[in-house]
Amino acid sequence: MNLLKRIHDGYIYNRRVRVLSDHLSQLIPENASVLDVGCGDGQVSRLIMGRRPDVTLVGIDRLVRRQSCIPVKWFDGQAIPYEDDSFHAVMLVDVLHHTDDPMILLREAVRVSRTTILCKDHTLNGAFAGPTLRFLDWVGNARHGVALTYNYWSEQRWFDAFDMLDLRISTWKKDLGLYPPPIDWIAGRSLHFIARLDLGGRHAR
């Protein structure tokens, strides 16, 4: 694990955080207040605010770390501790597959958001998708005490869930380039997506 930790922290983590913040920065509405659900150390949010000085981000997490780049409030992993329509946008970055029932947290995100949900997660599609995603999750999260439920959904199941919540997909990005080559050839592929979901109205596919 020590060798994997060094590779992850020195070769993968910084690039992943930078690439994610680049993608997400392009999708956040102007002058938005954003809630980062499951924000971890807040690095992604910090970089977003550096690129987008017009937006503000705060976080919530089940595991509040000793040091974080943004203000973080504890929550139980299901009920978001804010009133309805508290934020312009809610951001869920690699959070939902750590829950037993992603729909619970998705509904909560819809409840506290006024206009937009930003979702980064995985798609269980293609050969060896399950084992690859489990390994990535274990390397990146096990040492932080993050719950590893490995609850990955297929692309079609994501679409069905968004339809059920009346969320319209305005942006759907795959092949994100999160990892440096040659790691991205194995760990990237089409196993990841970022979606901008607008409240109200069904999406067209």
C-alpha positions as CSV (number, residue, x, y, z in Angstrom):
1,M,0.0,0.0,0.0
2,N,2.9,2.4,0.7
3,L,4.1,2.1,-2.9
4,L,0.6,2.5,-4.3
5,K,0.1,5.5,-1.9
6,R,3.3,7.2,-3.3
7,I,2.3,6.6,-6.9
8,H,-1.2,7.8,-6.2
9,D,-0.2,10.9,-4.3
10,G,2.7,11.9,-6.5
11,Y,1.6,10.8,-9.9
12,I,-2.2,10.7,-10.0
13,Y,-3.9,12.9,-7.3
14,N,-2.7,16.3,-8.3
15,R,-3.5,15.8,-12.0
16,R,-6.9,14.3,-11.2
17,V,-7.8,17.3,-8.9
18,R,-6.6,19.8,-11.6
19,V,-8.5,18.1,-14.4
20,L,-11.7,17.8,-12.4
21,S,-11.6,21.4,-11.4
22,D,-11.0,22.4,-15.1
23,H,-14.1,20.5,-16.2
24,L,-16.4,21.6,-13.4
25,S,-15.3,25.2,-13.6
26,Q,-16.8,25.3,-17.1
27,L,-20.2,24.0,-16.0
28,I,-21.0,26.1,-12.9
29,P,-23.5,28.9,-13.5
30,E,-22.4,32.5,-13.2
31,N,-22.2,34.1,-9.8
32,A,-23.3,30.8,-8.2
33,S,-23.3,29.6,-4.6
34,V,-22.3,25.9,-4.7
35,L,-22.5,23.1,-2.1
36,D,-19.8,20.5,-2.5
37,V,-21.3,17.3,-1.1
38,G,-18.6,14.8,0.1
39,C,-15.9,17.4,-0.5
40,G,-13.0,15.6,1.1
41,D,-10.1,18.0,1.6
42,G,-11.8,20.6,-0.6
43,Q,-8.9,20.8,-3.1
44,V,-11.2,20.6,-6.1
45,S,-13.4,23.4,-4.8
46,R,-10.4,25.5,-4.0
47,L,-9.1,25.3,-7.5
48,I,-12.5,26.0,-8.9
49,M,-12.8,29.2,-6.9
50,G,-9.3,30.2,-8.2
51,R,-10.6,29.8,-11.8
52,R,-14.0,31.2,-11.1
53,P,-13.8,34.1,-8.6
54,D,-17.5,34.8,-9.2
55,V,-18.6,31.5,-7.4
56,T,-18.4,30.5,-3.8
57,L,-18.2,27.0,-2.5
58,V,-18.8,25.4,0.9
59,G,-18.7,21.7,1.7
60,I,-20.2,18.9,3.7
61,D,-18.8,15.5,4.4
62,R,-19.2,12.4,6.7
63,L,-15.5,12.6,7.5
64,V,-14.4,16.1,8.2
65,R,-10.6,16.2,7.9
66,R,-8.4,18.2,10.2
67,Q,-7.3,20.4,7.3
68,S,-9.6,21.5,4.5
69,C,-9.3,24.1,1.8
70,I,-13.0,25.3,2.2
71,P,-15.4,25.5,5.1
72,V,-16.8,22.0,5.8
73,K,-19.8,20.9,7.9
74,W,-20.4,17.4,9.0
75,F,-23.5,15.5,7.8
76,D,-24.7,11.9,8.1
77,G,-24.3,11.0,4.4
78,Q,-28.0,11.2,3.6
79,A,-29.8,14.3,4.9
80,I,-28.2,17.5,3.7
81,P,-28.3,20.0,6.6
82,Y,-29.6,23.0,4.6
83,E,-33.0,24.4,3.7
84,D,-34.7,24.0,0.4
85,D,-33.2,26.0,-2.5
86,S,-30.2,27.1,-0.3
87,F,-27.7,27.0,-3.2
88,H,-27.7,27.8,-6.9
89,A,-25.8,24.5,-7.6
90,V,-24.9,21.3,-5.8
91,M,-21.8,19.3,-6.7
92,L,-21.4,15.6,-6.2
93,V,-17.9,14.4,-7.1
94,D,-17.3,10.7,-6.8
95,V,-19.8,10.5,-3.9
96,L,-22.8,8.6,-5.0
97,H,-21.1,5.3,-5.6
98,H,-20.1,5.3,-2.0
99,T,-23.7,5.3,-0.8
100,D,-26.0,2.4,-0.3
101,D,-28.8,4.2,-2.2
102,P,-27.6,7.0,-4.5
103,M,-31.2,8.1,-5.0
104,I,-31.5,9.3,-1.4
105,L,-28.6,11.8,-1.8
106,L,-29.6,12.8,-5.3
107,R,-33.1,13.7,-4.1
108,E,-31.5,15.8,-1.3
109,A,-29.3,17.5,-3.8
110,V,-32.3,18.4,-5.9
111,R,-34.1,19.7,-2.8
112,V,-31.4,22.2,-1.8
113,S,-30.5,23.3,-5.3
114,R,-32.2,26.1,-7.2
115,T,-31.0,25.3,-10.7
116,T,-28.2,22.9,-11.2
117,I,-26.6,19.6,-10.1
118,L,-23.0,18.8,-11.1
119,C,-22.3,15.1,-10.9
120,K,-19.0,13.3,-11.5
121,D,-19.2,9.5,-11.1
122,H,-18.6,6.2,-12.8
123,T,-20.3,4.0,-15.4
124,L,-20.3,0.3,-15.1
125,N,-19.9,-0.4,-18.8
126,G,-17.3,-2.3,-20.7
127,A,-15.0,-5.2,-20.0
128,F,-13.4,-5.4,-16.5
129,A,-15.2,-2.2,-15.5
130,G,-16.1,-3.5,-12.0
131,P,-12.7,-4.8,-10.9
132,T,-11.0,-1.6,-12.3
133,L,-13.3,0.7,-10.4
134,R,-13.0,-1.3,-7.2
135,F,-9.2,-1.1,-7.4
136,L,-9.2,2.7,-8.1
137,D,-11.6,3.2,-5.2
138,W,-9.6,1.1,-2.8
139,V,-6.3,2.9,-3.6
140,G,-7.7,6.4,-3.4
141,N,-10.1,6.0,-0.4
142,A,-9.5,3.1,1.9
143,R,-6.7,4.8,3.9
144,H,-9.0,7.8,4.5
145,G,-11.8,5.7,6.1
146,V,-14.2,6.3,3.2
147,A,-17.0,3.8,2.9
148,L,-16.4,1.5,0.0
149,T,-19.8,0.2,-1.1
150,Y,-18.7,-0.2,-4.8
151,N,-22.2,0.8,-5.8
152,Y,-21.5,1.5,-9.5
153,W,-24.3,2.0,-12.0
154,S,-24.5,1.6,-15.8
155,E,-24.9,4.6,-18.0
156,Q,-28.5,3.7,-18.7
157,R,-29.3,3.4,-14.9
158,W,-27.9,6.9,-14.5
159,F,-30.2,8.2,-17.3
160,D,-33.2,6.5,-15.7
161,A,-32.4,8.0,-12.3
162,F,-32.1,11.5,-13.8
163,D,-35.4,11.1,-15.6
164,M,-37.1,10.0,-12.4
165,L,-36.0,13.2,-10.7
166,D,-36.9,15.4,-13.6
167,L,-33.3,16.4,-14.3
168,R,-32.3,17.4,-17.8
169,I,-28.8,16.6,-18.9
170,S,-27.4,19.7,-20.5
171,T,-23.8,18.4,-20.6
172,W,-22.5,14.8,-20.5
173,K,-18.7,14.4,-20.7
174,K,-16.8,11.1,-20.9
175,D,-13.1,10.3,-21.5
176,L,-12.1,13.0,-19.1
177,G,-8.4,12.5,-19.2
178,L,-8.1,12.2,-15.4
179,Y,-5.0,10.2,-15.3
180,P,-1.6,10.5,-17.1
181,P,-0.8,7.9,-19.8
182,P,-0.5,5.0,-19.8
183,I,-2.6,4.8,-16.6
184,D,-5.5,6.5,-18.4
185,W,-5.7,3.8,-21.0
186,I,-6.7,1.4,-18.2
187,A,-8.2,3.5,-15.5
188,G,-9.8,6.2,-17.7
189,R,-11.5,4.8,-20.8
190,S,-15.2,5.5,-20.5
191,L,-15.5,4.6,-16.9
192,H,-16.0,8.2,-15.8
193,F,-18.5,10.9,-16.6
194,I,-19.3,14.5,-15.6
195,A,-22.8,15.7,-16.1
196,R,-24.5,19.1,-15.7
197,L,-28.1,18.5,-14.7
198,D,-30.6,21.3,-14.9
199,L,-33.7,21.1,-12.6
200,G,-37.1,20.8,-14.3
201,G,-37.6,19.1,-17.6
202,R,-36.6,15.8,-19.2
203,H,-33.3,15.5,-21.0
204,A,-33.0,14.6,-24.7
205,R,-30.7,11.7,-25.6
